[in-house]
Amino acid sequence: MSTAVTDKPKPITSRADERFEVTMYKYVGAENSHTLNFYQSHGGYDAARKALSMEPSAVVDEMKKSGLRGRGGAGFPTGVKWSFMPPVDDRQRFIVCNADESEPGSCKDRYVMQDDPHQLIEGLIIAGHAISATKGVIYIRGEYYDAYERLRAAIAEAREECYLGENIFDSGNDFDIILHRGAGAYICGEETALMNSFEGLRANPRLKPPFPAQAGVYSRPSTINNVTSLASAVHIINKGAEWFNSMGTDDSKGFHHMQLSGPFKRPGVYEVPMGITYREIIYGLGGGPTERVKAFIPGGSSCPLLPFTDEYLDMPMEYASLAKAESMLGTGGLILIPQDKCIVDAHYNIVRFYAHESCGKCTPCREGVSTWLPKMYQKMLAGLGEPGDLELLEDVSANIRGRSFCVLADACIMPVQSSIKHFRAEYEYLIDNGKQLYPRKTWWKDD
């Protein structure tokens, strides 16, 4: 059974049901699921006890064998990332949870923190032991107030039971967690900007190298992971690397959380095995579109869109297939774009978002993404487009991509380039005719 968090758990007709059982989201939405008593009633913290009885290197090896790749967007192998930490010395080491979930189209982390916070705490304990860290940091998006309050209460419960603090689980290990609220900056999703913000500095990304494993929080060895990456560690330790590795494809192991938004009959968050097709996700789990659709974004606003055609609908949801299609899995935020929505107008919304969220540190972002690009879209949408504007847009976009200090500029430019590649005719119509092929509509309807 797959479960949407937007409604009570219910069976969904899909081939995914025949080969998959929900794990991480199993108790999302259940009454009192955020409490320690509830969490322990179904084996909570058993994985932490098991991990603490293992050598740190053995925990890292288990994560490597599982094939888990980071669920925050980059998809880097989690076990390999943990292995980058230097040999243990007298320096403080940190395991940092990036819970600054600000990608438009993404909300999977929110429900873990809000409905099952002890699962994240247990994942941090496991990861902390694996990298020999005694301090954990949860950097949570400031707007997630309910999730923040639930996490704060869960941390207090865990400390009271000696699951956090000194000599946790009578293991001889010390480990505690700092919960830190962000202040609404998308750039803090970039790991080094997050660390700067946590230290009280301006949230600008840092130059790499040195990488966080060498000089992270307060210049100490640090590893940064996403919420669902850390929570996955709980189930991998409990059930074994082979169990996780048995799901998915050669390239993409385990399960992922697809967040369906746009004109779906059943929008929400669904836990699915890697390798399921987009047709199964959209028509099986999401119930299909409520109106005609011409494109979909497979992984959140920073991922290039794909046409709503059989070629892409029958494509498996995995890293390799999406890379071949010149897109990305990202955070798994699947967004449908209706047939009568102007692609140029839709991507102006994306451009405006990234222009607003840029830190302004580097020239490609400060002058290109934040200044020139929105003005070019405003010019076209105002009906003032001229011959050569589209070619200029393509040329400047190509020069911005790959040349910014961090990937925020790329996150803006890649969707723009994909929209021109697949829907060039809509840009040309707007420039040639001074109006949108599909004019903007109001967001309300008269009864």
C-alpha positions as CSV (number, residue, x, y, z in Angstrom):
1,M,0.0,0.0,0.0
2,S,1.2,3.5,-0.8
3,T,0.1,6.4,1.3
4,A,-0.5,10.0,0.4
5,V,0.0,12.4,3.3
6,T,-2.8,14.7,2.0
7,D,-5.4,12.2,3.1
8,K,-5.9,9.2,5.3
9,P,-4.0,6.1,4.2
10,K,-5.8,4.3,1.5
11,P,-4.9,1.7,-1.2
12,I,-3.9,3.0,-4.6
13,T,-4.3,1.0,-7.8
14,S,-0.8,0.6,-9.1
15,R,1.7,-2.1,-9.9
16,A,3.8,-0.5,-7.2
17,D,1.5,-2.1,-4.6
18,E,2.4,-5.6,-5.8
19,R,6.1,-5.2,-5.1
20,F,6.5,-2.6,-2.4
21,E,5.6,-1.9,1.2
22,V,5.8,1.6,2.6
23,T,8.5,1.9,5.2
24,M,9.6,5.4,6.1
25,Y,6.1,6.9,5.7
26,K,4.3,3.9,7.3
27,Y,3.2,5.9,10.3
28,V,2.9,9.4,8.8
29,G,-0.6,10.6,9.7
30,A,-1.1,8.1,12.5
31,E,-2.4,9.5,15.8
32,N,0.4,10.4,18.2
33,S,3.0,9.2,15.7
34,H,5.3,12.0,16.8
35,T,5.7,10.8,20.4
36,L,8.4,8.6,21.8
37,N,6.0,6.0,23.2
38,F,4.4,5.5,19.8
39,Y,7.8,5.3,18.1
40,Q,9.1,2.7,20.5
41,S,5.9,0.6,20.2
42,H,7.0,-0.5,16.7
43,G,10.7,-1.0,17.3
44,G,11.9,2.6,17.5
45,Y,15.6,3.1,18.4
46,D,16.4,-0.6,17.8
47,A,18.5,0.4,14.8
48,A,20.4,2.9,16.9
49,R,21.2,0.2,19.5
50,K,22.3,-2.2,16.7
51,A,24.5,0.5,15.0
52,L,26.1,1.4,18.3
53,S,27.1,-2.2,18.8
54,M,29.0,-2.1,15.5
55,E,32.3,-0.6,14.6
56,P,31.8,2.8,12.8
57,S,33.5,1.5,9.7
58,A,31.0,-1.4,9.6
59,V,28.1,1.0,9.6
60,V,29.7,3.0,6.7
61,D,30.2,-0.3,4.8
62,E,26.6,-1.2,5.3
63,M,25.5,2.1,3.8
64,K,27.8,1.6,0.9
65,K,26.4,-1.9,0.2
66,S,22.8,-0.5,0.3
67,G,23.4,1.8,-2.7
68,L,21.6,4.6,-1.0
69,R,22.1,7.9,-2.8
70,G,21.4,11.3,-1.2
71,R,17.7,12.3,-1.4
72,G,18.4,16.0,-1.2
73,G,18.8,16.5,-4.9
74,A,22.4,15.7,-5.8
75,G,22.1,11.9,-5.5
76,F,25.6,11.4,-4.2
77,P,26.2,7.9,-2.6
78,T,25.6,8.3,1.1
79,G,28.0,5.7,2.3
80,V,30.8,7.1,0.2
81,K,30.1,10.6,1.5
82,W,30.4,9.3,5.1
83,S,33.8,7.6,4.2
84,F,35.3,11.0,3.3
85,M,35.7,12.0,6.9
86,P,39.3,12.1,8.0
87,P,40.8,9.9,10.6
88,V,39.6,10.6,14.2
89,D,41.6,13.1,16.1
90,D,40.9,15.5,19.0
91,R,38.7,17.8,16.9
92,Q,35.0,18.0,17.4
93,R,33.1,16.3,14.5
94,F,29.6,17.2,13.3
95,I,26.8,15.4,11.5
96,V,24.5,18.0,10.0
97,C,21.0,17.5,8.7
98,N,19.9,19.7,5.9
99,A,16.2,20.2,6.7
100,D,16.0,23.6,4.9
101,E,13.5,22.2,2.4
102,S,12.9,25.2,0.1
103,E,12.8,23.7,-3.3
104,P,9.4,24.5,-5.0
105,G,7.5,21.3,-5.4
106,S,9.2,19.5,-2.5
107,C,7.6,18.7,0.9
108,K,8.7,15.1,1.7
109,D,11.0,16.1,4.6
110,R,8.4,18.1,6.3
111,Y,6.1,15.1,7.1
112,V,8.9,13.0,8.5
113,M,9.9,15.8,10.9
114,Q,6.3,16.7,11.7
115,D,4.8,13.2,12.1
116,D,7.8,10.9,12.8
117,P,10.5,13.1,14.3
118,H,12.2,10.3,16.3
119,Q,12.9,8.6,13.0
120,L,15.2,11.5,12.0
121,I,16.8,11.6,15.5
122,E,17.6,7.9,15.3
123,G,19.0,8.4,11.8
124,L,21.3,11.1,13.1
125,I,22.5,8.9,16.0
126,I,23.4,6.2,13.5
127,A,25.2,8.6,11.1
128,G,26.9,10.3,14.1
129,H,28.3,6.9,15.2
130,A,29.4,6.0,11.7
131,I,31.5,9.2,11.3
132,S,32.5,9.4,15.0
133,A,30.6,12.6,15.6
134,T,29.3,13.6,19.0
135,K,27.3,16.6,17.8
136,G,24.4,16.6,15.4
137,V,22.8,19.7,13.9
138,I,19.3,19.9,12.4
139,Y,19.1,23.1,10.3
140,I,15.3,23.3,9.7
141,R,13.4,25.6,7.4
142,G,12.1,28.5,9.4
143,E,8.6,28.3,7.9
144,Y,8.2,24.7,9.2
145,Y,7.0,25.9,12.6
146,D,4.9,22.7,13.5
147,A,7.8,20.5,12.4
148,Y,10.2,22.5,14.5
149,E,8.0,22.2,17.6
150,R,7.6,18.5,17.1
151,L,11.3,18.0,16.7
152,R,12.1,20.1,19.8
153,A,9.7,18.0,21.9
154,A,11.1,14.8,20.4
155,I,14.7,15.8,21.2
156,A,13.6,16.6,24.8
157,E,12.0,13.1,25.1
158,A,15.1,11.4,23.7
159,R,17.4,13.3,26.2
160,E,15.1,12.3,29.1
161,E,15.5,8.7,28.1
162,C,19.3,9.1,27.7
163,Y,19.1,8.4,24.0
164,L,20.8,11.8,23.6
165,G,23.5,13.3,25.8
166,E,26.2,11.4,27.6
167,N,26.7,7.6,27.4
168,I,23.6,7.1,25.2
169,F,22.0,3.7,25.4
170,D,24.8,2.8,28.0
171,S,27.1,2.4,25.0
172,G,29.9,4.6,26.2
173,N,29.2,7.0,23.3
174,D,28.2,10.7,23.7
175,F,25.9,12.3,21.1
176,D,23.6,15.3,21.3
177,I,21.6,17.4,18.7
178,I,21.3,21.2,18.2
179,L,18.1,22.3,16.5
180,H,18.5,25.5,14.5
181,R,15.8,27.4,12.6
182,G,16.6,29.1,9.3
183,A,15.3,32.4,8.2
184,G,13.7,31.8,4.8
185,A,16.7,31.7,2.5
186,Y,16.7,29.1,-0.3
187,I,20.5,29.5,-0.7
188,C,20.8,27.8,2.7
189,G,20.0,24.5,1.0
190,E,23.5,24.7,-0.4
191,E,25.6,22.9,2.3
192,T,28.3,25.5,2.8
193,A,25.9,28.4,2.9
194,L,23.9,26.4,5.5
195,M,27.0,26.1,7.6
196,N,27.8,29.8,7.4
197,S,24.2,30.6,8.4
198,F,24.4,28.2,11.3
199,E,27.6,29.9,12.5
200,G,25.8,33.3,12.4
201,L,27.5,34.5,9.2
202,R,26.0,35.7,5.9
203,A,24.6,32.8,4.1
204,N,27.0,32.8,1.2
205,P,28.4,29.6,-0.2
206,R,32.0,28.8,0.5
207,L,34.8,28.0,-1.9
208,K,35.5,24.3,-2.2
209,P,38.0,22.8,-1.5
210,P,38.2,22.5,1.4
211,F,35.2,20.3,1.5
212,P,33.0,20.0,4.7
213,A,34.7,16.7,5.6
214,Q,37.9,18.6,6.0
215,A,36.6,22.0,7.2
216,G,32.9,22.2,7.9
217,V,31.0,23.6,10.8
218,Y,33.4,25.9,12.7
219,S,36.2,24.5,10.4
220,R,35.7,21.1,12.0
221,P,35.2,17.8,10.1
222,S,31.5,17.7,9.1
223,T,29.1,15.6,7.0
224,I,25.8,17.0,5.7
225,N,22.8,14.8,4.7
226,N,19.2,15.3,3.8
227,V,16.3,14.3,6.2
228,T,15.2,11.3,4.2
229,S,18.7,10.2,3.6
230,L,19.3,10.0,7.3
231,A,15.9,8.4,8.0
232,S,16.7,5.8,5.4
233,A,19.7,4.7,7.5
234,V,17.3,3.6,10.2
235,H,15.7,1.0,7.9
236,I,18.9,-0.1,6.3
237,I,20.5,-0.9,9.6
238,N,17.3,-2.6,10.8
239,K,16.6,-4.7,7.7
240,G,20.0,-4.9,6.1
241,A,21.8,-3.5,3.1
242,E,20.6,-6.4,0.9
243,W,16.9,-5.5,1.6
244,F,17.4,-1.9,0.4
245,N,19.6,-3.0,-2.5
246,S,17.0,-5.4,-3.7
247,M,14.7,-2.5,-4.6
248,G,15.1,-0.3,-7.6
249,T,17.4,-0.6,-10.6
250,D,21.2,-1.1,-11.1
251,D,21.7,2.6,-11.0
252,S,19.1,3.7,-8.4
253,K,18.5,1.6,-5.3
254,G,15.7,1.6,-2.6
255,F,12.7,3.8,-2.5
256,H,12.0,7.5,-3.0
257,H,9.3,10.0,-2.1
258,M,7.4,11.5,-5.0
259,Q,5.6,14.8,-4.3
260,L,2.8,15.3,-6.7
261,S,1.6,18.9,-7.3
262,G,-0.4,20.6,-10.0
263,P,-3.6,19.3,-11.6
264,F,-3.6,15.8,-10.1
265,K,-6.7,14.0,-8.9
266,R,-4.8,12.8,-5.9
267,P,-1.9,15.2,-5.1
268,G,0.3,14.3,-2.2
269,V,3.5,12.5,-1.1
270,Y,4.0,8.9,-2.1
271,E,6.7,6.4,-1.1
272,V,7.6,4.4,-4.2
273,P,10.3,2.0,-5.3
274,M,13.0,3.4,-7.6
275,G,12.5,2.4,-11.2
276,I,8.7,2.8,-11.2
277,T,7.6,4.6,-14.4
278,Y,6.2,8.1,-14.5
279,R,3.0,6.7,-16.0
280,E,2.5,4.6,-12.9
281,I,3.2,7.5,-10.7
282,I,0.9,10.0,-12.5
283,Y,-2.0,7.7,-13.4
284,G,-1.7,5.1,-10.8
285,L,-0.8,6.9,-7.6
286,G,-1.8,10.4,-8.6
287,G,-5.0,9.3,-10.2
288,G,-4.2,11.1,-13.5
289,P,-4.5,14.7,-14.4
290,T,-7.6,16.7,-13.9
291,E,-7.1,18.5,-17.2
292,R,-4.9,18.3,-20.4
293,V,-1.2,18.4,-19.6
294,K,1.7,19.3,-22.0
295,A,4.8,18.9,-19.7
296,F,5.9,17.8,-16.3
297,I,8.9,18.7,-14.1
298,P,10.2,15.4,-12.6
299,G,12.1,16.5,-9.5
300,G,11.3,20.1,-8.4
301,S,11.7,23.6,-9.9
302,S,15.4,23.3,-10.6
303,C,15.0,20.2,-12.8
304,P,14.5,20.6,-16.6
305,L,11.0,19.9,-17.7
306,L,10.0,17.0,-20.0
307,P,7.1,16.8,-22.6
308,F,4.1,14.8,-21.5
309,T,4.6,12.1,-24.2
310,D,4.8,8.3,-24.1
311,E,8.6,8.5,-24.5
312,Y,8.9,10.2,-21.1
313,L,5.9,8.8,-19.3
314,D,7.2,5.2,-19.8
315,M,10.6,6.2,-18.6
316,P,11.7,4.7,-15.2
317,M,12.1,7.0,-12.3
318,E,15.9,6.7,-11.8
319,Y,19.0,8.8,-12.0
320,A,20.5,7.3,-15.2
321,S,17.3,7.5,-17.3
322,L,16.6,11.1,-16.3
323,A,20.2,12.1,-17.0
324,K,19.9,10.6,-20.5
325,A,16.7,12.6,-21.0
326,E,18.7,15.7,-20.0
327,S,16.8,16.2,-16.7
328,M,17.2,15.2,-13.1
329,L,15.4,13.3,-10.3
330,G,16.2,16.1,-7.8
331,T,14.1,16.0,-4.7
332,G,11.3,14.1,-6.4
333,G,8.9,17.0,-6.7
334,L,6.8,16.0,-9.7
335,I,4.9,19.0,-11.1
336,L,2.4,18.9,-14.0
337,I,2.1,21.9,-16.4
338,P,-1.4,22.2,-17.9
339,Q,-1.8,22.5,-21.7
340,D,-3.2,26.0,-21.5
341,K,-0.4,27.4,-19.3
342,C,2.1,29.5,-21.2
343,I,5.5,28.0,-20.9
344,V,7.2,31.4,-21.0
345,D,5.0,32.7,-18.2
346,A,5.5,29.5,-16.2
347,H,9.3,29.8,-16.4
348,Y,9.2,33.5,-15.6
349,N,7.8,32.4,-12.2
350,I,10.8,30.1,-11.8
351,V,13.2,32.8,-12.9
352,R,11.7,35.3,-10.4
353,F,12.1,32.8,-7.6
354,Y,15.8,32.2,-8.2
355,A,16.4,35.9,-8.9
356,H,14.9,36.6,-5.5
357,E,16.8,33.9,-3.7
358,S,20.3,34.5,-5.1
359,C,22.8,35.6,-2.5
360,G,24.5,37.9,-5.1
361,K,28.0,36.6,-4.4
362,C,29.1,36.0,-7.9
363,T,28.7,37.9,-11.2
364,P,26.8,35.2,-13.2
365,C,24.1,35.1,-10.6
366,R,24.1,38.7,-9.5
367,E,24.1,40.2,-13.0
368,G,22.6,37.4,-15.0
369,V,20.0,35.5,-12.9
370,S,19.0,38.3,-10.6
371,T,19.0,41.2,-13.1
372,W,19.2,40.5,-16.8
373,L,17.2,37.3,-17.0
374,P,14.0,38.5,-15.3
375,K,14.1,41.7,-17.4
376,M,14.3,39.7,-20.6
377,Y,11.3,37.7,-19.6
378,Q,9.4,40.9,-18.5
379,K,10.2,42.4,-21.9
380,M,8.9,39.4,-23.8
381,L,5.7,39.0,-21.7
382,A,5.0,42.7,-22.1
383,G,4.7,42.2,-25.8
384,L,8.0,44.0,-26.6
385,G,10.0,41.1,-27.8
386,E,12.2,41.6,-30.9
387,P,13.8,39.3,-33.5
388,G,17.0,37.9,-32.0
389,D,15.8,38.0,-28.4
390,L,15.4,34.2,-28.2
391,E,18.9,33.6,-29.6
392,L,20.3,36.2,-27.1
393,L,18.5,34.4,-24.3
394,E,20.0,31.1,-25.3
395,D,23.5,32.5,-25.6
396,V,23.5,34.3,-22.3
397,S,22.0,31.2,-20.6
398,A,24.7,29.0,-22.0
399,N,27.3,31.5,-20.6
400,I,25.8,31.6,-17.1
401,R,25.5,27.8,-16.8
402,G,28.4,26.2,-15.1
403,R,30.1,29.5,-14.3
404,S,28.5,30.5,-11.0
405,F,30.0,30.1,-7.5
406,C,27.4,27.5,-6.5
407,V,24.7,25.7,-8.5
408,L,21.9,28.2,-7.8
409,A,22.4,29.8,-11.2
410,D,22.3,26.4,-12.9
411,A,19.1,25.6,-11.0
412,C,17.5,28.6,-12.7
413,I,19.1,28.2,-16.1
414,M,18.5,24.5,-16.8
415,P,14.7,24.8,-16.6
416,V,14.9,27.8,-19.0
417,Q,17.0,26.0,-21.5
418,S,14.8,22.9,-21.4
419,S,11.7,25.1,-21.9
420,I,13.2,26.6,-25.0
421,K,14.3,23.2,-26.3
422,H,10.9,21.5,-26.0
423,F,8.6,24.5,-26.4
424,R,10.5,26.9,-28.6
425,A,7.3,27.6,-30.6
426,E,5.7,29.3,-27.7
427,Y,8.6,31.7,-27.2
428,E,8.6,32.4,-31.0
429,Y,4.9,33.1,-31.0
430,L,5.2,35.5,-28.1
431,I,8.0,37.4,-29.7
432,D,6.4,37.5,-33.2
433,N,2.9,38.4,-32.0
434,G,3.5,40.3,-28.9
435,K,1.1,38.1,-26.9
436,Q,1.1,34.7,-25.2
437,L,-0.1,31.7,-27.1
438,Y,-2.0,30.8,-23.9
439,P,-2.9,34.0,-22.1
440,R,-2.6,34.2,-18.4
441,K,-5.9,33.2,-16.6
442,T,-7.2,34.3,-13.2
443,W,-6.7,31.8,-10.4
444,W,-10.4,31.7,-9.5
445,K,-13.6,30.6,-11.2
446,D,-17.0,32.1,-11.0
447,D,-19.7,29.5,-10.1
